[in-house]
Amino acid sequence: MGASGGRRTRILGVDPGSRITGFGIIDFDGSRLAHVSSGCIAARGDHLGDRLRRIFDALSEVVAGHDPDEMAVESVFVHRNPDSALKLGQARGAALLAGLTRDVPVFEYSPNQIKQAVTGRGHAGKEQVQHMVKVLLGVARVPPKDAADALAVAICHGHIRETKARMHRAAGLRAGAAK
């Protein structure tokens, strides 16, 4: 049913990285955000395949353990180094598959969309994002940067999905009034 129907929606946010992938889970009910879990997956090793497998396995455990309704992932932005961009894209693919193999709908947001939704500025710094995540979720400590980024992705998705639901309800009301 989700936030538009008055029930909470559990959102898994992911900040993919080939060495460290952040994850954050929130419950969102349209007006309230609640922190459920967050952390960082350290994908160590010299072989990219081993790191990708670690990302997939660890996120699969998170999905199985927390049963999110939806998953939101930061989209890839172009790096100066093409090799880094390719590795990031592959890490992102491993993260996406962890949700998709359990039929969790996936949504994508640009870094600027995420920062705008959380801080009000599309070019906010990491510290601002971390601080606002702490404030918005009412957690005692500032989360580590990768976990905070993942929580920010989840918060962004929650806000955007709620805005779309409100617009849909308003359009339905206008259509009903026109009859």
Secondary structure, 3 states (H helix, E strand, C coil): CCHHHCCCEEEEEEECCCCEEEEEEEEECCCCEEEEEEEEEECCCCCHHHHHHHHHHHHHHHHHHHCCCEEEEECCCCCCCHHHHHHHHHHHHHHHHHHHCCCCCEEEECHHHHHHHHHCCCCCCHHHHHHHHHHHHCCCCCCCHHHHHHHHHHHHHHHHHHHHHHHHHHHHHHHHHHC
